[in-house]
Amino acid sequence: HYAPGALIHMAGGREIYGVDGLTHFVIQMLAAFPDAAVEMEHYCDVEETDGVIAAVRWTLRGRHRGAGLFGSPSQKPVFVLG
């Protein structure tokens, strides 16, 4: 579950804002790796004076079988740590 105004920090300095932005990113990932298995490995949060700050570590394993965000399908196995 994400707050409507969630700000998600990604590798490479990329930021995704809000549930719509996150939904779009997840759809792109699943389209590129249609056989992907996603696992949440760790979650932590802390309550600050201005709200809750949370972090999730997840992994994705699959094969690059779909075109899109990562170019033409290579059929190679992938492991993504997020």
Contacts in CASP RR format, 6 or more apart in sequence:
PFRMAT RR
TARGET T0000
AUTHOR 0000-0000-0000
METHOD contacts of the structure
MODEL  1
HYAPGALIHMAGGREIYGVDGLTHFVIQMLAAFPDAAVEMEHYCDVEETD
GVIAAVRWTLRGRHRGAGLFGSPSQKPVFVLG
2 8 0 8 1.000
2 18 0 8 1.000
2 19 0 8 1.000
2 22 0 8 1.000
3 18 0 8 1.000
4 18 0 8 1.000
4 19 0 8 1.000
5 17 0 8 1.000
5 18 0 8 1.000
5 19 0 8 1.000
6 17 0 8 1.000
6 18 0 8 1.000
6 19 0 8 1.000
6 22 0 8 1.000
7 15 0 8 1.000
7 16 0 8 1.000
7 17 0 8 1.000
7 18 0 8 1.000
8 15 0 8 1.000
8 16 0 8 1.000
8 17 0 8 1.000
8 18 0 8 1.000
8 22 0 8 1.000
9 15 0 8 1.000
10 16 0 8 1.000
10 25 0 8 1.000
11 82 0 8 1.000
16 22 0 8 1.000
16 25 0 8 1.000
28 68 0 8 1.000
28 69 0 8 1.000
29 36 0 8 1.000
29 60 0 8 1.000
29 69 0 8 1.000
29 80 0 8 1.000
30 36 0 8 1.000
31 66 0 8 1.000
31 67 0 8 1.000
31 68 0 8 1.000
31 69 0 8 1.000
32 64 0 8 1.000
32 65 0 8 1.000
32 66 0 8 1.000
32 67 0 8 1.000
32 68 0 8 1.000
32 69 0 8 1.000
32 70 0 8 1.000
32 71 0 8 1.000
32 73 0 8 1.000
33 60 0 8 1.000
33 62 0 8 1.000
33 63 0 8 1.000
33 64 0 8 1.000
33 65 0 8 1.000
33 66 0 8 1.000
33 78 0 8 1.000
34 65 0 8 1.000
34 66 0 8 1.000
35 62 0 8 1.000
35 63 0 8 1.000
35 65 0 8 1.000
36 60 0 8 1.000
36 61 0 8 1.000
36 62 0 8 1.000
37 60 0 8 1.000
37 61 0 8 1.000
37 62 0 8 1.000
38 58 0 8 1.000
38 59 0 8 1.000
38 60 0 8 1.000
39 58 0 8 1.000
39 59 0 8 1.000
39 60 0 8 1.000
40 56 0 8 1.000
40 57 0 8 1.000
40 58 0 8 1.000
41 57 0 8 1.000
41 58 0 8 1.000
41 59 0 8 1.000
42 55 0 8 1.000
42 56 0 8 1.000
42 57 0 8 1.000
43 54 0 8 1.000
43 55 0 8 1.000
43 56 0 8 1.000
43 57 0 8 1.000
44 54 0 8 1.000
44 55 0 8 1.000
45 52 0 8 1.000
45 53 0 8 1.000
45 54 0 8 1.000
45 55 0 8 1.000
46 52 0 8 1.000
46 53 0 8 1.000
57 81 0 8 1.000
57 82 0 8 1.000
58 81 0 8 1.000
58 82 0 8 1.000
59 79 0 8 1.000
59 80 0 8 1.000
59 81 0 8 1.000
59 82 0 8 1.000
60 78 0 8 1.000
60 79 0 8 1.000
60 80 0 8 1.000
60 82 0 8 1.000
61 77 0 8 1.000
61 78 0 8 1.000
61 79 0 8 1.000
61 80 0 8 1.000
62 77 0 8 1.000
62 78 0 8 1.000
62 79 0 8 1.000
63 75 0 8 1.000
63 76 0 8 1.000
63 77 0 8 1.000
63 78 0 8 1.000
64 70 0 8 1.000
64 73 0 8 1.000
64 74 0 8 1.000
64 75 0 8 1.000
64 76 0 8 1.000
64 78 0 8 1.000
65 73 0 8 1.000
65 75 0 8 1.000
66 73 0 8 1.000
67 73 0 8 1.000
END
